């Protein structure tokens, strides 16, 4: 286990990654043994089924009349057709083809043209829970679900904050998303929205399954954008960093990511939680689920009135981030490997974490890449190398 480090210090006894050949992070799958959001609550209507994907695997989310969502493999055991095309019948789902019926455990409970004593095995069921307007599914070993850490979504349900829920598909490996948010040196990309801003890293810390970094910012030129003013509630000029103590902390706590901004009196004015869910087997497309919570000012109606402007501002930032990470993925695909020349220690450490916590690509292994024979291999050699605004 890695102990937390003092700000700005490297881990004692760490290995220089330049001494050993690195593995390609873009061919590391996200680890399935975690709770992943697969849909927004509003997407799964009462009495309806909704088909989603996780890393190429089809999953059906069913909201029966009781309202409690359950998740099953989205394939009927009979002819393998998608269950999400079926009919929700009471607390079960009935396949659209021959009417085979499954309960929330995946057990086949009825075949209209057979006696109940002749029922076959059912389909896989997934642990499922609903929190903060999201439907989470534990996609790995179900025996681990009860003890697995669940993300902290307190701000999204706290009336002291106003929360924006956003998401989109992004055509890149999930690791590009983690790097984009973690590396605030990329603010130059957002110069049209943010003006001339300079980020200063205050130090990084590392644990067993997490890494975080603190930043402060100084405006070098240009006026404060409306989005920034809504978050901080104050004007920023070109004074030195010491003049404003607001600290941004970006954290990857595998497999999630957070960005929190605190003022000099330690008030959290912004809390962003975000997850990147691979959709395809090769994990070259992910669906982003984000909760952006802004602390309400003393006069709450001010934030409500300005909310459309904040949405507009953040959408422009997200659009630029999506564009750039998709270009990174395209470059990787053209070259066939990762040729990045990374120099920022935070990102070097982040990459090491993502390598250590992930698993070798199943899609690559099934095709015999990397010398694998098609079996899923769970051991990888860690490296010591290292965000979506």
N, C-alpha and C positions, 0 to 999 in steps of 0.2 A: 504494500500500500504506500502511496505517495503522501507524505505529510505536507500540509500547507506551507508555502514558502513566504518569507518576508517579501515585501514589495520590491520588485526589480531584481531579485536574486534568482540564479539558476539553481537547479536541483543538484545537490552535492553528489559527485560520482557519476553524473550522467554521461552517456556515451556519445561521442561525436559521430553524428550520422554520416559524415563525409567519409568515415573509415570503412563503411560497409555499404553495399549496393542497396538502394532504397526499393521498396515494393511500390507498385502503382496504386495510390490511394483511390483512384477513380475506378478500380476494379475490386474494391472492397464493398461488400453489401452491408447495409444497415442491419444491426442485430435484431432478430425478430422477438426476443424475449423482453419486450417492453410494451407499455400501453401507448397505442397510437390513435390519434383522432382520424377517423375515416369518413366522417360526414358531419355536417351541421345538423342540429336537432330539427330545424325547420324543414330539412330535406326529406325527413322520414315521417310522413303523415300517419295519423292514427288509422288503422285498418289497411295500411299499405306496406309494400316491400320496396326496398331500394338497393340496387346493385352497386357495389364499389369494388376496388381492387387494392391489394397490397402486394407489391413486388411481383406482379403477374398473377397472383392467386385471386380468383373471384370469390367475393364474400357478399352475402345478402344480409341486409339489416331489415328486421321485421318489427313493426310496431303494432301489436295486437290491440284489441279493444281495451285491455287493461291499461295500456299506455307504456308499459315497460318494454324497452327495446331488447331484442335478442339477435344474435349473429350466428349464421350457419355458413358452411361451404355452399357456394352458389351453383351447385350442380345436383340435379336429382340423381339418386343412386340408380334409377332405372335406365334412362337413356341419356343421362348427362346433360340435359337441357337446363338452362338457367332457371333457378327457382324464383328469381325476382320477377319473372314474367307470370308468376302464379297468382293465386288468390289467397288473401288472408281470411281464414275461417276460424272465428273465435280467437283462441290462443295459439293457433297453429297456422301453417302455410301449406297450401295444396298446390301441387305442380299443375301447370296449365295443360300438360299433355294427356296424362292418364289419371290425374287426380290423386296420385300418391301424396300422403299427408305426413308432415313432420312437426313435432312439437319443439319447444325451446331447447331441448337437450340434443336435438338432431335425430331422435328416435323415430322411426317410421311407425305411425300409429294406425294407418288405415290404407288399404288398397281396395277400391270399390268392388272389384271383380274377384277378390280372393277372401278366404276366411281369415280372421284375425290370428288364428293359430299358425298361419303360414307366412307371417310378415318377415321380410328380410332385414338385414342390418340397415341402419340409417346413414346419416352424413355427419361430418365433423361439426361440432359446435365450438364456438369461441367465447371465452369470458368477455363480457360486455358491460360497460357502465356509462352513464350520461352525466356530464358535469359542465356547468357554465356555457350551455348552449352547444356543446360538442358531444358526439358519440364516439367513445373510445373502445377499441377492441384490443385484447391481448393476443397478438398474432403468433406467439411462439408456443413453448411448452405450457399447456394450461395448468399443470401442477405448480408452476412458479408464480402464477398470477396473483394469488392472495398476498404473497410477501413482496411483490415487486413494488418499487417506489412509484407513486402516482404524482403527477406534476402539481405544484402549488399554484392554484388559480384564484387566490383570495381576492386580488384587486378587481377581477372581472365580475365579482358578485358583491363588491363593497359599494354602498351607495355614495361613499365619499368620492368615487371615481365615475367618470363617464367612459364607457368602453366601446370601442369600434371593433367589430369582427370582420376580418378580411381574409381572402384566400384566392389562390389562382394556381393554374398549372404552369410549371416552369420546366423548360426542356433542358435540364442539366442534372448531373449527379448531385445528390444531396450535399456532398462535401464542399462543393463550390459555394453553396448557400451559407454554410457555417463560416467559411473563410471571409465571405463578403461582409457579413455583419460584424465579425470579430475585428476586422482590420479597418479602423476608422481613418487610416491614412488615405483612403480612397475618396475622401470628400471632394477632391478635385473633379471627380465625375459629376458631382451635383452642383457645380459652380453656377449654373444658370438658376438653380433654385435657392441655393444657400449663400451665394456670393463667395467671397474669399475667406475661408475658414482654415484655421490651423489646429490640428489635433496634437495633443501632447500625452504620451503614455506615461502614467505614473508608476507602473509596475504590474507584474502579473503573479498569479498564484496557481498552484496545481494540486489537485487531489487525486484520489484513485480513479474517479470517473468524471472529473470536471476540471475545467480551466477557466480562469477569469482574468480580465484586465481592466484597469481604471484609466479613464481619460478625462482631461479638461480641454476646453476649446477657447480659442481667442479669435476674434474677428479682425482680419487684417485690412479689409476694405469692404465697401458696400453697406447697405442698410440691412437691418434685421428683418428677415422674412416674417410674414404673418404667422406661419406655422410655428416657428421658433418662439415668437412672442406669446402665442397661446399656451405653449408648454411651460415656459419659464416665468411668464408674467412680468418681464422686466426688459429694459433696453440693454443692448450690448454694444459697446463701442469698440475701440481699438486699444483699450487699456491692457496692461499685462495680465497674465493668467491669475496672479494673486489677487486681482481686484474682484474676481467672481469665482466663488468656490464650488460652483455646481460641478458634481462629479458624475460621469457616466460610467457604469460598470456593465460590461458585456460578459456574459457567462455561457459557456456550453456545458451543461450538465447532461451528459449523454442519456438519450438522444435529442434532448430539447435544447432550446437556446433562449436566453432572456437578455433584455437590455433595460436597465433601471437608471433613472436620473434622480439624484438627490441634491437639494440645495445645501448651502453652507450650514443651515440649522438642522440638517439630516432629515428634512421632509422629502418624501418620495413624490415627485411631481409627475413622473411618467413611468409606467411599468408595461413593458412589451414581453409577451410570451409567444413563442413561435415554434412550430414543428414542421418538419419536411418529410412527407410520406411518399416513398417510392411507389410508382404505379406499375411500371413494367418490369419484366423479369431481369432485364439488364440494368435496371435502375438508372436509366438515362432521362427519365421524366419524373418529376415529383409534384405533389400537390401540397401547397403551403397553407397552413392553418395558423392564423395569427389573432391574438387578442391584445389590442392597444388601449391601455387604460390611462386616462389623463385626470389628475386630481382636480376636483371642482374648486373654483376660486370662492372667495367669501360671498360673492354675488353669483350664484350658480347659473342664472339666466344668461350671463355674459358668455359662458362657454357654450351653452345651448345655441345661442344666436350665431356664434362664430363657427360652430361645428362644421357646416358645409365647406367653409374655407379651409379648415384643418383637413378634412377628407380630401379636398382637391390638392392640397399641398403634399400630403403623404402619398397620394396616388401617383403624383409625378415622380417622387423619389423612388417609389417601388418600381415604377415603369423603367426607370434608368437602371436600377439594380438588376431587374430581370433581363434587360437587353444585354448587359455586360456579362453576366454569368452564362448566358446562352452562347455568347461569342467565345467564352473560355471553353465550353464543352465542344464547340465546333473545332477549335484549334486542337484540342486533344484528339478528337476523332480523325482529323486530317493527318496528324502526325503519328497516330497509333500508340502514343505513350505520353507520359507526363514529362514535359521538358521545361517546367517552371524553374526559374532561378530565384527562389525565395530567399530573402535576407532578413525579414522581420521576425525576431525571436518568438513573438506571440504566435504567429501563424505556423512556425516550425513546430512549436510545442502542440498546437491544436492538431496538426496533421498526425503527430505521434499518437495523440489520444484517440482520434478517429480510427487509426489503424489498429490500435490495441483493442478497442471495444467492438469493432466490426468483425465480420466473418468473410472469408474468401468468396468471391462471386460464384454463386451456384450456376448461373447461366454459362460462365466461362468454363467451369469444371465439367458441366454436362457435355460440352463440346471438346473436352480433352485439352483445354488450354492450361498452361502453367504446369504441365506434366501430371495433372490429376486424371483419374480414370473414371470420372463421373460421380464418385461419391463425394458428399459434402465434407470438407475438411474444416474443422473448427479451430485448429491451432495455427497461429501465424507468428512470424518473427516480428516483434515490435521494433520500430525505429525511433530515433530521437530527433525527429524533425517536426517542425510545425508543417458586409457580413452580410442581407436584405435589410435595408434600413427600415 
